[in-house]
Amino acid sequence: MSLSLALTQFVPLAKEVDENKVTPGVLGFIVFAVMALAVWGLMKSMNKHMQKVDFKEAPDAKGGSGAPSAGPNAGRG
């Protein structure tokens, strides 16, 4: 109910706005700021998780040559 009451109060304000000039206003700024904070938080979280990742490969148990081994389907193409 309170949402519809709030919207009915904004209707007279909308008639006063110049139809040739449309701006996002305060609501647009608030939405943009919330989205920017969300992206900042996600990037901070991703950075924290990426620092935990160990990129060193374990030594291969089969051989020490380092060359890729040919599997059973290596000759088929």
N, C-alpha and C positions, 0 to 999 in steps of 0.2 A: 504494500500500500504506500509506503513512504517513497518508493521509487517513482510511482506514478505521480505522486504529489510534487516531487522534486522536478519531474519533467514538465508538469503543467506550469510551474513557475518559470521555467526557462523559455517557454513558447513566446511570451511577450518580448523577451530579450532578443529572440531570434528575429523578430519583425523589425527591430531597430537596427540590425546589422545591414551595412551596405551590401547589396547583392553583387556588386562588381568587385568587392574586396573580400576574399575569404582567407582567414588565417586559422591555424590550428588552435591557438589560444592556450590557456593554462592546462586544460585537460590533455592536449597533445603533448605539451612539455612534460607533464607528469608521466604519461605513458612512455615517452621516449626515455626519460630518466630511469624509470623502473626497468625498461629493457636493457639500458646501458649497464645498470648495476647487476642485472642477471648475467649478462655476458661477461662482465668483469669477474664475478664470482665463479662462473664456469671456467674461465681461463686460469684463475688462481688455483682452482681444484685440479684442473688438468695438469698444470705445471707441477703441483705437489705429487701427483700420481706418476708423472713421467720421470721425476727424480728418483723414484723408488725402483724403476726398471733397470735391470742389469743387462747391458748389451753384450757382455762377453760371452762368446760361445764356448761350450764345453768341448774338450778334445774328443775327437772321433774315436770310438772304441774299436772299430774294425781295422783301421790302418792309419799309418802316419804320413801318407803321401800328400794328402790335402787335395788330390784330384778327385773330381766327382766320380763315383763308381757307376759303372754301366749296369743297369738293371736288366731284367729278362726281356724287356721290350725296347732295348736301346737301338737295335738294328732295324726295327720296323718303322716305316715312315709314312 
